[in-house]
Amino acid sequence: MCSSDLSITGNGSTTAFTATHNLNTKNIVIALYDSSDNLVHADTQTTTVNAVTFTFGVAPTNGTAYRWVVVGY
């Protein structure tokens, strides 16, 4: 199972973003990328069987987009 074309966008003040993947499992592997395809490190928590929360140490600037890929098993 996998989901793709998932994104989150910074607003300059929010540090935690909850994103939905709808894979119905907490057994997932996640990769988070910036617009230059660099791997980005953020704290991640599988908050439900269908969602994950990314927490950044500093709020991403307004309009900064991240693409994430998740695979569930």
N, C-alpha and C positions, 0 to 999 in steps of 0.2 A: 504494500500500500504506500502511496506517496501523494503529496500535494505539491503543487508548484505555482508559480506566478503569485506568490504571497508577498505583500509589502507592508511596511509601516513607515510613517513620515513624521519627522520631528516638528515641534512647534516652538522650540526655544525655552519651554518651561517644564514640560513633562519628562520625567525620567523613567517611568514604568509604562509599558505598552502591553496590553493583552491582545493576543492575536488568535484567531480561530482556524483550526485545520480540519476539523470534522473527520478524523481518522478513528474515532471511538476507541482510543487506547492511550495510556500514559507511557507505553514502551515506544519511545520515539528517539530519533537522532536528528539534530537540528544544525544547520549551518546558516550564518547570517552574513550578508555581503553588502558593501557600500556600492555606490554608483560606478566606481572604478574596478569592481569585482575583487576588491580586497576583503579577506575574511575579517569580520569585526567580532570582537569579544564583548559580550554583555552577560550579566548574570541571567540565567534562565531557570524557570520553574514550570513544571507541568501542573497547571492549576486545576484542570479538569481533564477528562478523557478526550476532550475536543478543543482544548485551548492551552496556550503557553503564554507566560508573561516574561518579557525581556525587560531587564532593569539596567540602565546605564548609570555610571558614576556621575556623569555630567549630562544635562539635558541636550539632546541633539538640536542643532540650530534649526530655525524655521525653514521648512522645505527640504531638509536633508532626508533623502529616501534610502531605505534599506530593503533589500530583497532577501527573503528567507526561504529555505528549502527544508522540508521535513519528510522523513520517512518513518513509517510506523510498522511495527511487527507484532 
